[in-house]
Amino acid sequence: MPDSNQTHRDENRSTLLGRREVLLAGAGLLVAPLLTSAVAHADTVATDRAVDQKPFPARAFGNTKADRPLGPLQIERRAVGPNDVLLDVLYCGICHSDIHQVRDEWSSWGPTQYPCVPGHEIIGRVQAVGSAVIKFKVGDIGGVGCMVDSCRKCDNCRADREQNCVETPTFTYNSPDKHRTAPVTYGGYSDKMVVAEHFVIRIPPGADLAATAPLLCAGITTFSPMQHWKLSGGQRVGVIGLGGLGHMAVRLAAARMADVTVFTTSPGKLEDAKRLGANEAVLSNDDAAMKRLANQFDLLISTVPQAYPMQPFINALKLDGTLVNVGAMEELRGVAGINLVYGRKGIAGSMIGGIAETQEAIDYCVARNIKADIELVRADQINQAYDRVVKKDVRYRFVIDMASLKSA
């Protein structure tokens, strides 16, 4: 009889290889010259390599205390190592997580260390590469999302789920800096970044760069649960909250031909939800509408960045349905256990995606012209943009033009 365990291992290995092929696609074109002419390859890439680079100063925008506004800072970036890419940052999205972090609103579980330079929706042009880099050359466009390193050795990392690294991934900002250039990592509100090649995403030619930046957080955060729970055409999905994450969830679910309903507390967003691709939009504080939608949904994706009473949405799940929380980081509220067990309903969480899946999400979106609705702002407008995000006064993502940092 065949060894079922071996078969399972072979299937897992095949799956992992498939994911890594996504990540390494295109790298073969860069490696091919090595197989045919090492000398020619060396001549070609010599000007692309960072030579004798040392730690260097960079312009940034951040804050030094929770109650202070963001302003210009000077930070130090590490030297470009053999496996590193130096990015000239072009655009960086503003995520609600940036606001939570700079204001130390997650102090109970993730206290902020200052100075804090946020930003994890980063698009940049490659300015230099280390001697061992094969995926990028000078002039290419790269993206950086919510993490810049992990242990790369644990089972989760080896399964291309670096975001679930058992030793905790190194997040793009406010994580201990393994290179000890600074106490913590500094994010994309900066003119330069040095990032390990493995954690830089290839941005396909023709992408709208400013509108692609939010895909590196808002896009992958909503793409990943749709992949995991296998959302497909004909299924009914609800998107709770219509902000930066929510509007991406609507577009991604509509692209899968799912039946999409948006739940919002903002009457002004009802028609906008339909423009984005929703089949229906309802006010979640409309009790009659919520009762009408009971037992209807295969999947609910909650993008709201704060905790709220979830029971009305649990009621909206059909048998075996799942509510996936991607927004609220604090203790969840108001769920009766009996309503979960009676319908075998589930509450789950999901956090961004691994590097291979993030590359998959970017390629998927660019190929289908799926991008964020953005409002481009200057660096000196970041504080006002933060206030507008909190007031829900943005449609639907602010993106900073980092060229403006020079005059901030």
N, C-alpha and C positions, 0 to 999 in steps of 0.2 A: 504493500500500500504506500502511496506517496506520503511524505512527511508534511503534515498540514502546517506545522510551525514553520518549516523551511519555506513553504509556499507563501505564508503570511509575511515572512521576512523579505522574501523576494518582491512581493507586491509593494511593501512599504518602501523598499529600496528603489523600485521603479518610480513610485510616486515622488520620492525625494529627488531623484535624478530629473524628473520632469520639471519640478519646480526650479531646480538649479539651472536647467537649460534656459528657462525664462530669464533668469538673472544674468546668465552668461551669453545670451544671444547677442550677436554682434561682436563679442570679444574675439571670436575666431578669425574675423577679418584682420584684427590687429596682431594676432598670434601667428597667422599664416606666414608672414615674411620670415619668422624665426625658423620655419621648417625648410625654407627654400634658400634663404641667404642671410645668415646672421650678420654679415658685414654690412649688407645693404640696409638691413633693419636698424642697425646701430647708427648708420649715417642719417637715416630718416628721422629717428626719434631724438637724436642728440640735442636738438634745440628745444625739445619738449620737456626736458628733465630739469628739475630744480637742482642747482649745483651749489654746495657749500652754504645752504640756507641756514639762518639762525633765527631764534625767536624774534618776533618783530612787533611793533606797535600797530594797532588798528583803531579806526574810529568806530564808535558804538553809541547806542542810545539806550539808557537804562535808568535805574534809580538806586539810591543808596539807603533808603529807609521806606518802610511800608506806607507811611503817610506823606511821602514826598512825590512830586510829579517826576515823570521821566525827563531826562535831559541828556546833552552830549557827555560822553565819557571817553577816555582812552583806555584800552585794554591791551593785553599782550596775547598774541597767538603763538602757538608752538612752531618750532622748525618743521619744515616739510620732510617727513621721513620717507623711506623707500616705498612704503605702501600707501602714501598719502596723496591727496588731491588738494590743491589750493584753489579756492573759488573766489572770484570777484563777485560779490553778492549784488544781484540786480533787483530782485523783488523779495519781499517777505510778507506773508499774510499775518493778520492779527487774529489770533484765536482767543476765545474766552478764557482758556487756560492761562494765557499770558497775563490776563488781568488778575485772575485768582492768585497767580504766583507772585507778581510784583507787589500786590497788596497783602501778601502773607495770609490769604484767606483759607489756606490749607494747612495752617500751622499745627493742627492736631495730628497730622500724619505725614506732612511733607513741608516742614518749615523752610522758609526762604532764607538763603544766605546772601548777604549784600556785599558788594554791588551785584545787582541782578540785571542781566541783559537777556531778555526773552527772545522768542521767535523760533518756530519750528516748522514753518512752511516756506522753505527757502529755495529760490532759483538763482543760480549763478553761472558765470562763464569760467571755464577752467583756465587758470592763469599759469599753473605749473603742476607737474606731476612728479612723483618719486620714481626712482630707478626701476622699481619692480611693478609699477602700474601697467596694466594691459587693457583696461576697459575704457580709458579716457586718454585724449590727447589735448594739447593746448587749443583753445578755441571752442571745444565742445561745450554743450550746455548740460549741467548736472543739477540735481535736486537733492535736498536734505530734508528729512521729515523729523519725527519726534525722538529719534535716538541716533547716537553717533558711535556706539560701541556696545559690546556684550562680551561674555566670557568666551563665546564661540566653541566651547568644549562640552557643555552639558547636553543632555538629551534634547532639551527644547531647542537650543541653538542649532544642534545638528539636524533637527527636523525643520529648519528654516522658520522657527518661531522665536526669533531673537527678542521680541517684545516680552516674552514670557521667560527669559533667562533666569535660571534658579539663583544666580548670584546678583540679580537685578541688572537690567540694561543700564548703560550710561545714556541718560537722556540728554537732549541737545542743550538744555540749560538747567542750572541748579542741581546738577549731579556731581558727585566727587570727581575731580579731574584726575584720571589715571596718569596723565603725563606730568602732573604737578606744575603746569605752567601757571595755574591759578588754583585757588581753593576749590572752585566749582567750574563747571562748563559754562560757556557764554554762547548765547544763541545768535539768531540771524539778524537781529537789529544791529548790524555791523557791516562794514564795507568789505571785510575779508573773513574767510573761514578756512581752517585746515581740518580735513575730515578723512578718515580711513576710506580707501577706495570701496571697500565692501559695503559701506553705508551710504554711498552716493548713488542716486538713481539716475539712469540715463533718460533724458528728456528727448522724445522723438522730434525729428525735424518738422517744422510747420506748426508746432504747438503755439498757442497764444500764451506767452510766458507768464504774464501777470495773472491771467485767469487760471493758469495751471497750478500756480503756487499753492492755493488752498487744497488741492487734491492730495497733497503730501500729508495732511492731517485729516481735514474734513472728508476728503474723498475716500481714503483708505479706511477710516474709522467706520464708515457706513457700507463700504464695499465688502469688507471682511465678513460681517455677520450674514450678509446675503449669500456669500459663498459657502459659509459654514452650514447654514440652515437650508441651503440649496433652494433659494427662492427662484421660482420659475413662472412662466406664463400661465395665467389663469388663477394663480393663487392670490389670496387677498392679503395685502400688507398695509399696516397703518404706520404713519410717521408722526411721532409725538413731538411737537415743537417745530417751527419753521424759521430757523435761523441759519447760521453758517453750515452746521452739520445737516440740519433738516432739509434744506433746499437741495443739497447734494444727494441725500437719500431718496428724495422724490425723483430726481432725474435718473439715478441709477436703477431704481425699481421700475420706472416706466420703460427704461431701455430693455428690461427683461420681460416686458409685456405683462407685468403683474397688474392687478387691480389695486390702485393706490388711493388710500384715504389719508388726508392730513388732519391732525388734531391740533388746534391752535387756540390761544386765548385772545388773539388779536383779530378783530373783525376786518381790519384793513388788509389782512393777508389771505382772506378766503378766495378771492378771485385770482390773486397771484399764485396760489397753490395750483390752480387749474392751468395757468399759463406754463408753469414748470412741468406739468405732465400728470398731475393728480386727477383721478376720476371724480373725486368728491372731497370736499373740505367742510369740516364742522367745527363749531366752537365747543371745546371740551367742557366748558361750564354750562352748556345747554343740557340739562338733565334729560329732557325728552329725546334729544338726538342720541345721547349716550345709551339710553335704554333701547332705542330702536336698533342700535348696532351691537347689542349683546350677542355673544356666541357667533361672531362673524369672521374673525381674523385668524389666519394661519400664523402670522408673524407680526409683532409690533416692535418697532425700533424707537426707543426713547432717547431723544437727543437733548432734552432739557438739562441745563448745566447745574440745576439745584434739585434737591429732593422735593417731592410733592406727593400727595395722596394717590397711590397707584391702584387702589381697588377698583375704581370705575373702568380702568383699562384691562385689569385682569378679567373683569366681567365680559369685556369685548372679545376675549380670546375664545376660539372654538375648542372643542375637545382636542387635546394634545398640542395646543398652541403654545407659543413661547413669546414672552416679552423680553427683549434684549436691551439692557441699559448700557448706553455708551456715553452718557452725559454727566450724571450725578455721581460725585465721588464720595459723598458723605453717607450716613446711615439712611437707608430707604425707609419710607413711611407708609403706614396704613394698608397693610395686606393681611387678609384673614386666611389662615392656613387651610380652613375647610374649603375655601373656594379654589385652592390649588389642588388639593387631593381629590376633590369630587370630580373635577374635569381633567385630571392629570395634566394640569397646566403648569408652565414653568416660568421662572424668572432667571435670566442668565445675564452675564456681563461679557463685554468684548472690548479689547483695547487695541487700537490701530491694527497693524498686521506686521508680519515679518518682512524682510527686505525683498525676498522673491515675490511675495504677494503684493507688496507695494509697487514693484516694477510692473507686475501684471495689471494692477489697477490703473497705473498711468498709461500703459500701452492701450488698454481697453478704452479708456476715456478719450485719449487723443484720436484713436482710430474712428470713434463715433462722434467726435466733436462735442463731447460732454465736458463742460467746464463750469467754473463758478461764476455767479453774478457778482461783480466786484465794484468797489468804489476806490479808485486810486488816490492815495493821500501822500503828503510830504512827511518827512520825519518830524517837523515842528508842529504837525497836526495830530500826533499820536495820542496825546492826552485827551484832546477833544474827541477823538475816535473812540477811546476807551469809554468815556462817559456816554457816548451815543450807543455803543454796544450794550451797556447795562440798561439803557432805556429802550432797547429793541428798535433803535432808530438807524438801521442799516439794512440794505437790500443787496447782497446778503453777507458779504465779506469785505472788510477793509484790507487793502494790500498796500504796503509801503513801497514807494519808488525810492530805492536805496541810493540813487544818484543824488537825491536831495539831502543826504546826510552830510555832504561836503559843505553845504551852506547853513546847516542847522546850528 
